[in-house]
Amino acid sequence: MHELSIVMSIIEIAEENAKKENASVINEIELDIGKQAGVVMEALEFAIESAKVGTMLEKAEWVVNEIPALARCSSCGHEFETGDLFTPCPKCSNPFSDIYQGRELRVKSLKVE
């Protein structure tokens, strides 16, 4: 379950940034996680509950924005939502496209005090 290591890294990043602002508590953390980031949301939620205990994020609200995967056909340029790397273009059936959104995994914002 690599989600636990992801959550541990998120907590580390959040605490480092909160400490730079002389904060003692993080009230909210907002994450952007793309559907093609390789994160299983149920496992992430379980990992959050386990990892946040004893941290500045213990009582924080965790807001997770799931970013849809969008691709651009390398042949006709059509943009479409995709479920995986191998979805053919719905306009021209070309099997090759570039995913330009949906691989995100970032801390978008923190609310601290």
N, C-alpha and C positions, 0 to 999 in steps of 0.2 A: 504494500500500500504506500505508494510514493506521495499520496496526498498528505500524509503526516509530515514528511520532510518539507513539502510545499508550505504547509501551515506554519511550521517552525520558522521557516525563512520569512514568511509574511510577518509573524510576530516580532522577529528580530528587527526587520526593517521599520516596522511601526514604532517599536520602543526606541530605537535609535533616533528617529525623527522627532518623537515626542520629547525625548530628553534634550534635544537641541533647542527646543522651545521652552525648556524648563517646566514641562508639564509633569504631573504626577499620575494622572488618570487619562485613559483614552475612552471616550464615551461612545464613539462610533468609528467604524472603519468601513470604507467602501472599496470594493474590488471590482475590476473588470476581468472577466474570464471568458475567453472565446470558446465556442463549441468545438473547435478543432485544437484546443490547447492540450488535450489528452488528460483532462481532469474529470473524474467521476464525481458528480455533485453530491451524491449520497455519502460517499466515502469522505469527501471534503467536509461535509457537515459533521460527521462523526469525529473526524480528526480535530476540528475546531473545538468541539466540546471537551475533548481530552486534553488538548494542548494549551488552552487558554487559562487553565487553573493556575493561580499563583502569579499571573502576569499582569501587566498594565491593562490588558484587554479582557480581563476576567468578566467584567460586567458590561462590556461594550456590546453595542448592537452591530452585528455583522451584516452589511448590505452587499449582496452579490449580484452584479449585473451580468447576465449571460449574453454575450455578444454573438449574434448569428454569423455563420460562415458565409462570406460572399466571394464569388469567383468571377473572373473575367475570361471569356473564351479567347484563346490565343489565335483563333482563326477569324471570327467575325466581330469580336469585341463585345459581344452581349454579356451583360452582367446578370448574375442569378445567384439565389441562395442555394447552397450545396450541403449535403449531408456528409460527404466524404471526398477524398482526393480524386476519385475516379468517376464522379458523376459527369456524364457527357452534357454538352451544351444543349439546352432544350430548344434552341432556335435552329442550330445547324448540325447537331449530333457529333460535333468534334469531341474526341475524348480528352483533349488537352486544354487545361485551363490553369490560370494562376489564382490561387486564393490570396486575396489582398486584405481580408478582414476575417477574424475569427480565431486567431492564434494567440490573442492577447492573454497575458497573465500579469496583472499589475495592481498595485495599491493606488487607487485613484485619489482618495482623500482620507483624512483623519480629522475627527473633532476631539479636541483635548481640553483639559482644564488643569 
